[in-house]
């Protein structure tokens, strides 16, 4: 049985079918890449899986239990942790206390939360900024900090939405190294990213979405070589070029 079972999940916004009958299984310990052109429904699917949006149809099971319709708090307690595309940290408390707050909310006592926070700050190379307020950190440091909050207590599944976007290559490698280590230890991930070299390196399997549907599912390199996937990405590039030409 898969750790996460997604069956016929659909989400509409008026006449737009942002997610249109998606079926995906995620095995325990799997590092799955979720890719696709802009507007393909990837983030909307993560919003449904993390409880930030309610699906219009379908079923989601975690460890065989139906979780569709549960809110973010309930899903967090079940071990579904989410990193957002737009970084969210507490700007007026220190980086250290950002992690402590998350640890306490997830059931750690003060001592365990502090030790866990120190370990994560070291692994993510943020120890030197641990006493700065979240709002004083660079964009990349904020990304790393939010990333760390997902692992104060090891999640059942980590949903990462564009974690590498606009991040300095050194910080990107720090995050990728963290993901590789956790994956080797059996941590389950769904990774949304437009950074194809990183997806190829990290994710043995990929699911490509387009127009709300699953376009291809399988070994990452095979998915990227799929004719329909190539066409979907080329169509996006052609639209961007046409828009640029219209502005000229």
Buried (B, 14 or more C-beta within 10 A) or exposed (E): EBBBBBBEBBBBEEEEBBBBBBBBBBEBBBBBBBBBBEBBBBBBBBBBBBBBBEBBBBBBBBBEEEBBEBEBEEBBEBBBBBBBBEBBBBEEBBBBBBBBBBBBBBEBEEEBBBEBBBBBBEBBBBBEBBEBBBEBBEEBBBBBBBBBBBBBBBBBBBBBBBBBBEBEEEBBEBBBEBBEEBBEEEBBBBBBBBBBEBBBEBBEBBBBBBBBBBBBBEEBEEBBEBEEBEEBBEEBEEEEEEEEEEEE
